[in-house]
Amino acid sequence: MAEAIDDTLSRYMTDESKRAEMILAWQRVFNAVVHHMRTGYNERRKEKLRASGKTDLEY
């Protein structure tokens, strides 16, 4: 998905430095969203384990 967005941004921006800056900014946003989603998932999973009385995560 990130590659598709990088390609799309590259088509619209002609200045190489602006393009690189925009791609880096987009990648930071994308990584922040993924990190937030993973953190939320792990926290919800830990809460479910606590509620069920288990102490270890089972993968």
C-alpha positions as CSV (number, residue, x, y, z in Angstrom):
1,M,0.0,0.0,0.0
2,A,2.8,2.4,0.9
3,E,4.4,1.8,-2.5
4,A,1.2,2.6,-4.4
5,I,0.9,5.9,-2.5
6,D,4.6,6.7,-3.1
7,D,4.0,6.1,-6.9
8,T,0.9,8.3,-6.9
9,L,2.7,11.1,-5.1
10,S,5.7,10.8,-7.4
11,R,3.4,11.4,-10.4
12,Y,2.0,14.6,-9.1
13,M,5.1,16.2,-7.8
14,T,7.8,17.3,-10.2
15,D,10.4,18.8,-7.8
16,E,12.6,16.0,-6.6
17,S,13.3,17.5,-3.1
18,K,9.6,18.2,-2.5
19,R,8.7,14.7,-3.7
20,A,11.2,13.1,-1.3
21,E,9.9,15.3,1.5
22,M,6.3,14.4,0.8
23,I,7.0,10.7,0.6
24,L,8.9,10.8,3.9
25,A,6.0,12.6,5.6
26,W,3.5,10.1,4.2
27,Q,5.6,7.2,5.4
28,R,5.8,8.7,8.9
29,V,2.0,9.1,9.0
30,F,1.5,5.6,7.7
31,N,3.9,4.1,10.3
32,A,2.3,6.1,13.1
33,V,-1.2,4.7,12.2
34,V,0.1,1.2,12.0
35,H,1.9,1.5,15.3
36,H,-1.3,3.0,16.9
37,M,-3.4,0.1,15.6
38,R,-1.0,-2.5,16.8
39,T,-0.7,-0.9,20.3
40,G,-4.5,-0.8,20.6
41,Y,-4.9,-4.4,19.5
42,N,-2.3,-5.5,22.0
43,E,-3.9,-3.5,24.8
44,R,-7.3,-5.0,24.1
45,R,-5.9,-8.5,23.9
46,K,-4.2,-8.0,27.3
47,E,-7.5,-6.7,28.8
48,K,-9.3,-9.8,27.5
49,L,-6.7,-12.1,29.0
50,R,-6.9,-10.3,32.4
51,A,-10.7,-10.6,32.3
52,S,-10.5,-14.3,31.6
53,G,-7.9,-14.9,34.3
54,K,-5.1,-15.9,32.0
55,T,-1.6,-14.4,32.6
56,D,0.3,-15.3,29.4
57,L,-0.3,-14.3,25.9
58,E,-0.9,-17.3,23.6
59,Y,0.1,-16.8,19.9
